[in-house]
Amino acid sequence: MDAHAEIYAKLRAKGLRITSQKKKILDVFLANPDRMLSVHDVHTLLPEDTSIDNATVYRNIQKFLDFGILESMNDEQGVNRYTVYERDHHHYLICTECGKIIKIPCEGQYWHTHAQENNFHETHHRLEVYGKCAECITQHH
């Protein structure tokens, strides 16, 4: 099953109607799997003939978050950015210039020893490393 069909099936199973607006917004995320997108980015990447305002993009993104279709993070400027949620847990290298993400596997959780020593019980974790991707470094030199 392709990503579109899988997401639509998940939304239908949860009782959410899949409108053309939702499809267009999801298409933007599915076409940009290697980027963390802000509401503004999504709005900018919608087809030119689309009449969807920022508020509608935001509301739909919130629904997709609630249904586990997207995951979010805040960048260093405090902007919420989103990408399609993937079942395999991973961490991110995030370009602060273009928003490109590089997924890295979650291996060797080095903090477990420290958690055990301090009787700390982890419920979840995430790791985000910020910097500049190769393309952005090359463009500025």
WOCORNOR-V358778 format. One record per residue. PHI is phi in radians with two decimals (* if undefined). PSI is psi in degrees with one decimal (* if undefined). D_LAST is the distance of its C-alpha to the last C-alpha in whole Angstrom. Layout:
phi=PHI psi=PSI d_last=D_LAST
phi=PHI psi=PSI d_last=D_LAST
This chain:
phi=* psi=129.5 d_last=43
phi=-1.32 psi=168.8 d_last=40
phi=-1.04 psi=-41.5 d_last=37
phi=-1.03 psi=-51.6 d_last=39
phi=-1.09 psi=-39.7 d_last=42
phi=-1.11 psi=-44.3 d_last=42
phi=-1.17 psi=-44.3 d_last=41
phi=-1.07 psi=-40.9 d_last=43
phi=-1.10 psi=-41.6 d_last=46
phi=-1.11 psi=-43.2 d_last=45
phi=-1.15 psi=-43.8 d_last=45
phi=-1.09 psi=-41.0 d_last=48
phi=-1.07 psi=-28.5 d_last=50
phi=-1.65 psi=6.3 d_last=49
phi=1.46 psi=15.5 d_last=50
phi=-1.63 psi=127.3 d_last=47
phi=-1.24 psi=136.4 d_last=48
phi=-1.76 psi=96.6 d_last=45
phi=-1.48 psi=168.8 d_last=44
phi=-1.11 psi=-32.9 d_last=42
phi=-1.10 psi=-46.7 d_last=40
phi=-1.06 psi=-42.2 d_last=40
phi=-1.06 psi=-44.5 d_last=39
phi=-1.12 psi=-40.2 d_last=36
phi=-1.17 psi=-45.0 d_last=34
phi=-1.08 psi=-37.9 d_last=35
phi=-1.02 psi=-37.4 d_last=34
phi=-1.08 psi=-46.0 d_last=30
phi=-1.15 psi=-42.5 d_last=30
phi=-1.20 psi=-27.1 d_last=31
phi=-1.42 psi=-11.6 d_last=29
phi=-2.26 psi=58.2 d_last=26
phi=-1.19 psi=-15.1 d_last=27
phi=-1.82 psi=22.8 d_last=23
phi=-2.37 psi=148.7 d_last=23
phi=-1.66 psi=118.9 d_last=24
phi=-1.87 psi=136.3 d_last=25
phi=-1.49 psi=170.1 d_last=27
phi=-0.99 psi=-43.5 d_last=30
phi=-1.06 psi=-43.8 d_last=27
phi=-1.02 psi=-47.3 d_last=25
phi=-1.05 psi=-47.0 d_last=28
phi=-1.03 psi=-41.9 d_last=30
phi=-1.16 psi=-34.1 d_last=27
phi=-1.51 psi=-6.4 d_last=27
phi=-1.15 psi=150.8 d_last=31
phi=-0.96 psi=145.5 d_last=32
phi=-1.03 psi=-30.1 d_last=33
phi=-1.47 psi=8.3 d_last=36
phi=-1.53 psi=129.9 d_last=37
phi=-1.88 psi=67.6 d_last=38
phi=-2.04 psi=124.0 d_last=37
phi=-1.50 psi=169.9 d_last=37
phi=-1.01 psi=-38.7 d_last=34
phi=-1.10 psi=-39.7 d_last=38
phi=-1.20 psi=-41.1 d_last=39
phi=-1.03 psi=-47.9 d_last=35
phi=-1.04 psi=-48.1 d_last=36
phi=-1.04 psi=-42.8 d_last=39
phi=-1.19 psi=-38.7 d_last=39
phi=-1.06 psi=-42.1 d_last=36
phi=-1.06 psi=-41.4 d_last=38
phi=-1.10 psi=-43.3 d_last=41
phi=-1.12 psi=-35.2 d_last=39
phi=-1.13 psi=-47.7 d_last=38
phi=-1.02 psi=-35.3 d_last=41
phi=-1.59 psi=5.7 d_last=42
phi=1.30 psi=21.8 d_last=40
phi=-1.50 psi=-37.0 d_last=38
phi=-2.05 psi=159.8 d_last=34
phi=-2.18 psi=156.5 d_last=33
phi=-2.27 psi=162.6 d_last=31
phi=-2.72 psi=160.5 d_last=29
phi=-1.74 psi=135.3 d_last=28
phi=-1.47 psi=-178.8 d_last=24
phi=-1.20 psi=-13.3 d_last=23
phi=-1.60 psi=1.2 d_last=24
phi=1.47 psi=12.1 d_last=27
phi=-1.48 psi=131.6 d_last=27
phi=-1.27 psi=132.7 d_last=29
phi=-2.25 psi=151.6 d_last=27
phi=-2.36 psi=153.5 d_last=29
phi=-2.62 psi=164.1 d_last=29
phi=-1.16 psi=132.7 d_last=32
phi=-1.23 psi=136.6 d_last=34
phi=-2.10 psi=140.1 d_last=35
phi=-1.08 psi=-38.7 d_last=38
phi=-1.23 psi=121.0 d_last=36
phi=-1.21 psi=133.6 d_last=35
phi=-2.63 psi=173.5 d_last=31
phi=-2.07 psi=174.1 d_last=28
phi=-2.24 psi=141.3 d_last=25
phi=-1.78 psi=125.7 d_last=21
phi=-2.15 psi=125.2 d_last=20
phi=-1.37 psi=126.3 d_last=16
phi=-1.37 psi=-11.7 d_last=16
phi=-1.53 psi=-56.5 d_last=14
phi=-1.90 psi=-7.7 d_last=16
phi=1.46 psi=4.4 d_last=19
phi=-1.07 psi=142.9 d_last=19
phi=-2.10 psi=144.2 d_last=21
phi=-2.11 psi=120.0 d_last=22
phi=-1.48 psi=134.9 d_last=25
phi=-2.16 psi=140.9 d_last=27
phi=-1.14 psi=152.1 d_last=30
phi=-1.58 psi=104.0 d_last=32
phi=-2.32 psi=153.8 d_last=34
phi=0.96 psi=58.4 d_last=36
phi=-1.08 psi=86.7 d_last=36
phi=-1.07 psi=-18.9 d_last=36
phi=-1.44 psi=-10.1 d_last=37
phi=-1.00 psi=-41.2 d_last=41
phi=-1.06 psi=-44.3 d_last=42
phi=-1.14 psi=-37.8 d_last=41
phi=-1.11 psi=-46.0 d_last=43
phi=-1.10 psi=-44.0 d_last=46
phi=-1.05 psi=-29.7 d_last=46
phi=-1.82 psi=14.4 d_last=46
phi=0.88 psi=44.9 d_last=48
phi=-1.82 psi=128.4 d_last=45
phi=-1.89 psi=109.9 d_last=46
phi=-1.23 psi=136.7 d_last=42
phi=-1.81 psi=-32.8 d_last=43
phi=-2.96 psi=168.8 d_last=39
phi=-2.67 psi=162.0 d_last=36
phi=-2.63 psi=150.3 d_last=32
phi=-2.32 psi=125.4 d_last=29
phi=-2.24 psi=126.7 d_last=25
phi=-2.01 psi=123.9 d_last=22
phi=-1.79 psi=146.1 d_last=19
phi=3.11 psi=-153.9 d_last=16
phi=-2.09 psi=135.1 d_last=13
phi=-1.32 psi=166.6 d_last=13
phi=-1.00 psi=-41.5 d_last=11
phi=-1.10 psi=-43.9 d_last=10
phi=-1.21 psi=-35.8 d_last=9
phi=-1.11 psi=-44.7 d_last=7
phi=-1.12 psi=-39.9 d_last=5
phi=-1.13 psi=-28.1 d_last=6
phi=-1.66 psi=3.1 d_last=4
phi=-1.92 psi=* d_last=0
